[in-house]
Amino acid sequence: MQNKRGISQAFSNVSEGVALRPATVFDVFDISRVLIRSITQLCVADHNNDPDHLEQWTANKDPATIRGWFKPGSQIWLAQREGQVAAVGGLFETGKITLLYVDPDHVGSGVGAALLKRLERQLAACGCTEVHLDGTKTAREFYLRHGWKATGQCSDRQDLSCCAMRKSLHPRG
């Protein structure tokens, strides 16, 4: 898509009122807000409203830390709906989805599914044929509905609610 001056924009329309775009360092406050709201309000099955667990999980979701996530080999994507950041996704170009969180006000609107598909397309464009992620109890069924397979407990985290998952990016023939 191009604007009035003919400059290409990195937006891709998903449905009316929804756009996907790469995040920039100018988005760190919105990213932080979405991550913390999603964790605290939607992931109760994972943290059980335990203040220590919540503190640990959200400790690195502040704007200053998020600014450091912008580095070569990683990407952060946003889904915007009605002019607001509705979901945040991230990936390592080596084949891992690092995060996918939806703001509670936008659950069920399709932004999470659209963003997941975008992240998968980005990884396929990077040459990945299989992708991995560490999912939460809360998100497990979401990923299963989108063709992901559970492969066991996350090995690098001792959190029992963490579920390692994978998906083949090979086209079905």
C-alpha positions as CSV (number, residue, x, y, z in Angstrom):
1,M,0.0,0.0,0.0
2,Q,1.2,3.5,-0.7
3,N,0.4,6.8,0.9
4,K,-0.4,10.1,-0.9
5,R,3.3,10.8,-1.4
6,G,3.8,7.3,-3.0
7,I,5.8,6.0,0.0
8,S,5.3,2.3,0.6
9,Q,3.8,1.4,4.0
10,A,4.4,-1.8,5.8
11,F,0.7,-2.3,6.7
12,S,-1.3,-5.2,5.6
13,N,-5.0,-5.2,6.1
14,V,-6.4,-8.2,7.8
15,S,-10.0,-7.2,7.9
16,E,-11.8,-3.9,8.2
17,G,-10.2,-1.8,10.9
18,V,-7.3,-4.2,11.5
19,A,-3.8,-3.7,10.3
20,L,-0.5,-5.5,10.9
21,R,2.8,-3.7,10.9
22,P,6.4,-4.0,12.2
23,A,6.8,-2.3,15.6
24,T,9.4,0.4,16.1
25,V,11.1,1.7,19.3
26,F,8.5,4.4,19.3
27,D,5.9,1.7,20.2
28,V,7.5,0.5,23.4
29,F,4.9,2.1,25.7
30,D,2.0,0.5,23.8
31,I,3.8,-2.8,23.7
32,S,4.4,-2.7,27.4
33,R,0.8,-1.9,28.1
34,V,-0.6,-4.7,26.0
35,L,1.8,-7.3,27.5
36,I,1.1,-6.4,31.1
37,R,-2.7,-6.1,30.6
38,S,-2.7,-9.5,28.8
39,I,-0.6,-11.3,31.4
40,T,-2.5,-9.9,34.4
41,Q,-6.0,-10.2,33.0
42,L,-6.0,-13.1,30.6
43,C,-3.3,-15.5,32.0
44,V,-4.8,-16.1,35.4
45,A,-4.7,-19.9,34.8
46,D,-0.9,-19.5,34.6
47,H,-0.1,-17.1,37.4
48,N,-3.1,-17.8,39.7
49,N,-3.0,-14.1,40.8
50,D,0.1,-14.9,42.7
51,P,1.8,-11.5,43.2
52,D,5.3,-12.9,43.2
53,H,4.7,-14.8,40.0
54,L,3.1,-11.8,38.4
55,E,6.0,-9.6,39.4
56,Q,8.5,-12.1,38.0
57,W,6.5,-12.5,34.7
58,T,6.0,-8.7,34.1
59,A,9.4,-7.5,35.4
60,N,11.0,-7.3,31.9
61,K,7.9,-5.9,30.2
62,D,8.8,-2.3,30.9
63,P,9.5,0.2,28.0
64,A,13.2,0.4,28.7
65,T,13.7,-3.4,28.5
66,I,11.4,-3.7,25.5
67,R,13.6,-1.1,23.7
68,G,16.4,-3.6,23.9
69,W,14.4,-6.3,22.1
70,F,14.9,-4.4,18.8
71,K,18.0,-6.0,17.4
72,P,19.1,-7.8,14.3
73,G,17.6,-11.3,13.9
74,S,14.5,-10.5,15.9
75,Q,11.2,-8.8,14.9
76,I,8.3,-7.4,16.8
77,W,4.9,-7.0,15.0
78,L,1.8,-5.2,16.1
79,A,-1.9,-5.7,15.2
80,Q,-3.8,-2.5,15.4
81,R,-7.5,-2.3,15.6
82,E,-9.5,1.0,15.6
83,G,-6.2,2.9,15.9
84,Q,-5.1,1.1,19.0
85,V,-2.4,-1.6,19.5
86,A,-4.5,-4.7,20.0
87,A,-1.9,-7.4,19.9
88,V,1.9,-7.8,20.0
89,G,4.0,-10.7,18.5
90,G,7.7,-11.4,18.3
91,L,10.0,-13.8,16.6
92,F,13.6,-14.8,16.2
93,E,14.4,-15.3,12.6
94,T,16.0,-18.6,13.4
95,G,12.6,-20.2,13.9
96,K,11.0,-19.2,17.2
97,I,8.0,-17.2,18.1
98,T,9.0,-15.3,21.2
99,L,5.7,-13.8,22.2
100,L,2.1,-13.3,21.2
101,Y,-0.2,-11.4,23.5
102,V,-3.6,-9.9,22.8
103,D,-5.0,-6.9,24.8
104,P,-8.1,-8.0,26.8
105,D,-10.3,-5.5,25.0
106,H,-9.6,-7.2,21.7
107,V,-9.9,-10.9,22.6
108,G,-12.1,-12.7,20.1
109,S,-11.7,-10.1,17.4
110,G,-9.3,-12.2,15.2
111,V,-6.2,-10.0,15.8
112,G,-4.4,-12.9,17.6
113,A,-5.0,-15.3,14.7
114,A,-4.0,-12.7,12.1
115,L,-0.8,-11.8,13.9
116,L,0.1,-15.5,14.4
117,K,-0.3,-16.1,10.6
118,R,1.8,-13.0,9.9
119,L,4.6,-14.2,12.2
120,E,4.5,-17.7,10.6
121,R,4.7,-16.0,7.1
122,Q,7.7,-13.9,8.3
123,L,9.5,-17.0,9.5
124,A,8.8,-18.9,6.3
125,A,10.2,-15.9,4.4
126,C,13.4,-16.2,6.5
127,G,13.7,-19.8,5.3
128,C,12.3,-21.6,8.3
129,T,10.5,-24.9,7.6
130,E,9.6,-25.5,11.2
131,V,8.9,-23.1,14.0
132,H,8.8,-23.4,17.8
133,L,7.4,-21.5,20.7
134,D,6.9,-21.8,24.5
135,G,3.2,-21.4,25.2
136,T,1.1,-20.8,28.3
137,K,-1.8,-22.9,29.6
138,T,-4.0,-20.0,28.6
139,A,-2.8,-20.0,25.0
140,R,-2.4,-23.8,24.5
141,E,-5.8,-24.4,22.9
142,F,-5.4,-21.3,20.7
143,Y,-2.2,-22.7,19.2
144,L,-3.7,-26.2,18.8
145,R,-6.6,-24.7,16.8
146,H,-4.0,-23.1,14.5
147,G,-2.2,-26.3,13.6
148,W,0.5,-26.3,16.3
149,K,1.5,-29.5,18.1
150,A,2.5,-29.8,21.8
151,T,5.9,-31.3,22.2
152,G,6.2,-31.4,26.0
153,Q,7.2,-29.1,28.9
154,C,9.6,-26.3,28.2
155,S,13.1,-27.5,28.9
156,D,14.6,-24.1,29.6
157,R,12.0,-23.1,32.2
158,Q,10.9,-25.1,35.2
159,D,7.4,-23.6,35.0
160,L,5.0,-26.5,34.8
161,S,2.4,-24.3,32.9
162,C,4.9,-23.7,30.0
163,C,4.1,-25.9,27.0
164,A,6.7,-26.3,24.2
165,M,5.1,-26.4,20.8
166,R,6.1,-26.7,17.1
167,K,4.6,-26.3,13.7
168,S,5.7,-27.3,10.2
169,L,5.7,-24.5,7.7
170,H,5.9,-26.9,4.8
171,P,3.0,-26.4,2.4
172,R,0.5,-29.2,2.3
173,G,0.6,-31.1,-0.9
